[in-house]
């Protein structure tokens, strides 16, 4: 399993402030980014896995909506998370 409880807690601790702060926009964006990178690697090996491709598109959309929310509410937090995770805009 690629995403263990410990890895999730580490992601939320690094980007969300605390490991238990799973609702923060930064923590969720970081988690989505980690999952997107994993699914992208999977699709490089399995080109015809259309279910995973659909899941990847939905996940990118979720991350985009969270980034848009962060951009509209607090632009400084948005800029920090973009720079920290190397997300293209």
C-alpha positions, -999 to +999 in steps of 0.1 A: +000+000+000+015+033-011-003+055+014+000+044+050-013+061+081+022+073+090+028+088+055-006+106+057+002+120+092+036+131+079+020+150+050-005+167+072+021+176+098+044+191+072+017+211+053-013+213+076+003+224+107-005+194+129-009+157+120-045+159+133-054+190+112-067+170+082-092+196+071-067+224+062-066+233+026-028+231+024-028+196+039-055+183+015-037+199-015-004+182-004-022+149+000-039+152-034-005+161-050+011+130-035-017+108-048-016+125-082+021+118-086+015+081-076-013+077-101+007+094-128+035+069-123+010+040-124-004+053-157+030+055-173+033+017-168-004+009-175-015+030-203-049+014-208-061+016-172-090+039-179-105+037-145-073+050-129-071+077-156-106+089-147-097+089-110-067+110-117-087+136-136-112+138-108-084+142-083-068+169-103-101+187-104-105+185-066-070+199-061-078+227-086-109+237-068-091+238-034-063+259-050-089+283-065-106+286-031-072+293-014-063+319-041-096+337-036-094+338+002-057+341+011-033+347-018-002+344+004-010+309+015-018+300-021+016+312-033+034+294-005+018+260-012+023+264-050+060+271-045+064+244-018+048+216-039+061+228-073+026+229-088+022+244-122-005+271-125 
